[in-house]
Amino acid sequence: MQQAHQSKTRLLDATIKVVRTKGYNATRVEDVCAEAGVTKGSFFHHFKSKDDLALAAVERWIECTTALFGNAPYHQAADPLDRVFAYLEYRKSILTGELPEFTCFVGTMLQEIYATNPELRAGCESCIFRHAKRLEADLAQAIEKYGVAEPVTAESLALHMQCVVQGSFILAKATGGPAIATESIDHLRRYLELLFRRPKSRSATRGRRQSMSDGRKTG
């Protein structure tokens, strides 16, 4: 029983790895079995088809990413806006390794199957929206505490943040590395800093005044 469970888990993890590397349409059942180290007979013992496997892999991805982000250090910040900024820094910190190691499994599939596989599209959509939903509480608290320069909701802002992150993965694939994704997240932070009306610290204000004074002296 345990061996069967282990082989199923290996197939799910292998699916995530192969799809992130090759894309969904180019991924074959044989590729997944080879990566998982199991036979094709073992595959059909657990799954009816490649689509059936992909749907189960989406649930596996949700399980893994929920644990990853749920235990991430950005939750420790006391201030809600600091937690939002710490989330962005955490996002940047995991842009490491080869492209398949940090790009999004469900985002990769969505780009290929959105018009051809409604059930799998719905599963991928649910995953991304579920992640955005976890950001809403911090954003709502930040909006209530500081106010915002524009009439936005926590929900729309959380989804915008996911648009930037998912788009940054596409650009990372286009350029062959994470640098442009890091820059995109930095731009997102600057946008949020302008959007929220948090008062600047006194030390920061004094620093700007001193800089202006020095500029006038040398001008």
Secondary structure, DSSP 8 states (H G I E B T S, - for coil): -HHHHHHHHHHHHHHHHHHHHH-TTT--HHHHHHHHT--HHHHHHH-SSHHHHHHHHHHHHHHHHHHHHHT-GGGG-SSHHHHHHHHHHHHHHT--SSHHHHS-HHHHHHHHHTTT-HHHHHHHHHHHHHHHHHHHHHHHHHHHHH-BSS---HHHHHHHHHHHHHHHHHHHHHHTSSHHHHHHHHHHHHHHHHHB-----HHHHHHHHHHHHHHHHH-
